[in-house]
Amino acid sequence: MKEFFSNLRNKINAFFYRVGQSKFMIKVKSVLGYIPEKIADNISFRTRKKIWGLVFILPLLIGFVYFFAIPFVRSVQFGFSNVYNDNGIKADWVGLSNYIYAFTEAATTAGSFTEILVQAVIDIVSDIPVILIFSLLVAVVLNSKFKGRAFVRAIFFMPVIFNSQAIDLAMTSATALQAAMEAVTNDLFSQMFSFEDFLLNANIPIGGVTFLSNASAKIYDIISYSGVQILIFLSAIQSVPKHLYEAAKIEGATQYEMFWKITFPMVSPMMLTAAVYTIVDSFLTSPLVNFISAYSMPDTIDTENLGVLTNYGVNAAMSWIFCLISIIIIGITLGVLSKAVFYYDE
């Protein structure tokens, strides 16, 4: 059987070789290669590399300009304009009226835009340290050797898959059932054990009790949002040079000392990446996004102070407020964490 396929392959190769060496194909090659040969004779190799590099990045440039740059500029314009449809999109300059309206009058039955924005910022600021600490500790545990380690790692990454948009849409119909199950679970847990009372009896300050009790109440969300961060820290831990741990063991260091002297400093640069991902992910999953996308003004308003406003401009202003606050939080977080980062090469 092997000889049959080998002979068949040789015959096919010989056939294509004879076709390629025929006068007709030689003429076709010469015609098709005329322009490239002329270019090669008149353009240097370095210039040709630049041209082909431009050709390869041209689709990316077109996509960046058409799908990002133009919508970016238009959204900035819409945030400062009264946008309406009059045989095409029209934008009349209204200054800061859209932003003033978003902070002062934009509200639904779920609350005002300002209230939801403040609550989203508070939730994100409180979730950042909890998610980072939880992700790092879980990554350290998953890096140790035990039976079924691959299966456990897959379990911790599963929330990332189930939090995808497709799964979220598929599970929309089960929202009531999920809420009922969570309510029953919370009731059973609160009847068996009161974490807040336990912390108060341990003489922990009320501020710490509030922080820890809120974190325990959102433990499911914390696990769900920690999948990618766990992978980030896990990859960082596995890249730590093994000889550092071997030298520490020879010196008699404990696992606790090796964590604070080796593991934590070596993975600290990845905290910046994990923190940025946490902030962006928390913002994109916050109720603020649903408020902005679903908000509709009661009607076109006309007041002495704000002028004429429509939904397009107000929604654009809300989006930019959302974007700027997220950038500020990312900047502050990076500034704080960068002081504790240790770089091995420095």
Steps between C-alpha positions, in 0.01 A plus 500: 500500500786737583666429166172573319459844659869573453481421129179703468664800666803474273281485190302808613823692568638399161179614327505845661871531424440432128213749501722761661774446245267528199540797264157638593574508875844647442336780301242555776777519762690754297191721458401482865856558616570795271379770742661348815831463312488864389423608856786286632739656248405862582411488873742407775439205728450726805235704316322182387485383863340829598244474219403143590480596867259778409296257289466257790397764758266681259193289602574579865531871426173501305321316781648733765393814316156377398397307811682698774635840403189629322252374769736641766494849351125484431420394857698797634305728268166345600579553869503875446215516248127463457486203261191438290399339172404741224568323169823386662667539838518866604693636801444848646753622756355527855821507706487322837120473509502122443744448788304730729181315418667162564612605849189696601190358332572160343314243709287187473308286744831328585653832612677802359809487284709660775390247762571201277835650396611557860389150600688349204819686599467387863446139395800505267733660754397246764522205258852573372696394814270205571525358147877552481565337838261212429648441154857499629423257784309264271783515243751404771283204602447388139874517437567236765505133406193292583279246326242645265679834468406544132133434580500753786663761277229445240231547767640838602511613136145384422338823637682693227324287238161518668527879532533538123233688309361191325455309826355810664232527231427130523454524876279809490182292519627334817549826691203447733606145582856611566383783727281260697786253542735775620239624747452152643875447523553831677220427747640159585852639541382789719306262722798271548770765546513879529837614370444860604420406860805276509725790394342737749550249782866475394537875577577593139441870419164579347663618177672166451181316591303689236766439235531127573127441533434671166774291340355178641154596372646533148717189513329350193569815295860511624561142386329570167714806429832344610550240226729700272688654793572152637649401164710819494644433847539129428710569191707752698564250781606231254751740345680559831850342482505170687848557639366777723273254681778240515740750656234610748432139604873441554508807725210356700226744390140403563223506240364817662837674468548382141160642409577849632868507400482327158152432364331831583784728379548299180132507400439858611546645146206289382278670760487802272363290215256316727381827655431661162308193385303499828401865464396470136311176562325643807389809311374302202293273726368776727136619491631830365543349152140379495383841620684682220394259224134486609450861610250701300402858572131550579475740208702762319541778756532872450607708799669836539812349657557182295341570162375220276640154578439154355591144596802470272689788659410409859599135451830608343567728797424216746736272310783751515443559872516125546819480291682788670424375851625152410822654362545701821452190716746305284756782530466524878522121538809479282660785694440328834602151388808617310659605829486140622617337176833319502687448173747212503721641222555837670 
